[in-house]
Amino acid sequence: MSVPSTPFWTILRVLRWTTKYFQEKAVSEPRASAEILLAHVLGLSRLDLYLRHDQPLTPDELAHYKELIRRRRRGEPVAYITGHKEFWSLDFLVTPATLIPRPETEVLVEAVLEVFRERDLKPPIPPYASPPSLALDLGAGSGAVVVALAKELPELTWVAVDLSEAALQIARLNARRHLVAERVHFFRGDLLTGLKAAPRFALIVANLPYVSQREWEALPPDIRDYEPPEALLGGPDGLALLRPAASQAHHYLCPGGWLALEVGAGQAGEVSAFLKDTGAYDSLHTLPDYQGIPRVVRARRRASPPG
């Protein structure tokens, strides 16, 4: 790889060269990768790259950029190279200890906001729930989902749980960066264990590992070789964590409270069946992601026992 260090290597010329190089090396999203990495090196937004398209790079900037190109060429995800990933129009810190937030997970946020913002869906606040109401996030990871929801729903106080302390450290940083740390309380734990003495929640959201072993083996190297397997793998069928979550969550929900679960492709039917089998829900919907894949299962706990 040879990028001459001359004043003639302007932003636009570097972008064009890098995009072509990434295309030749079969790097996914070649143009976006080039833009994000160059914007990171220069401390600019992606839009600024085009507003300053004729700005030349200094030798130091070129040297730094070339190193990032090498890392991306080897398969390292852009988000881990820069340490940042945008989610819900917010900038999140990420490390190899955290799963990289995905665009399809924004459907989970949308599913919750629809519940709390549409008049006919707004959940009752139980009389025994001290305001502000409590909500629970299972599988907090980088904190992307809980921070986005805490920004959008200031009336809720959150408990966020993850098994990885390293991920929780990043999640706490993200909560502080986005000024919601006072309303989000992070705990290390395994799903719903340890919450038996906790008050019931008006809302439970979960983005748990749901990749099956077969799917894991077919994942592209920039996912399988870099992202934490414990944040992706959901056992042989992908349902090892979703199954107990769907079967037990109603014990922790207020009457009329809501549950929203992100699921993998082809899992919505089985997860919906788990919820129906409990007899605890009177409303159950599946919401598709931007590709039309059923991505979120949302259910409301009955306000009174069935029958």
Buried (B, 14 or more C-beta within 10 A) or exposed (E): EEBEEEEEBBBBBBBEBBBEBBEEBEBBEBBEBBBBBBBBBBEBEEEBBEEEEEBBBEEEBBEBBBEBBEBBBEBBBBBBBBEBBEBBEBEBBBBBBBBBBBEBBBBBBBBBBBBBEEEEBEBEBBEEBEEBBBBBBBBBBBBBBBBBBBBBBEEBBBBBBBBBEEBBBBBBBBBBBBEBBEBBBBEEBEBBEEBEEEBBBBBBBBBBBBBBEEBBEEBEEBBBEBBBEEBBBBBEBBBBBBBBBBBBBBEBBBBBBBBBBBBBBEBBEBBBEBBEEBEBBEEBBBBEBEEEBBBBBBBBBBEEEEE
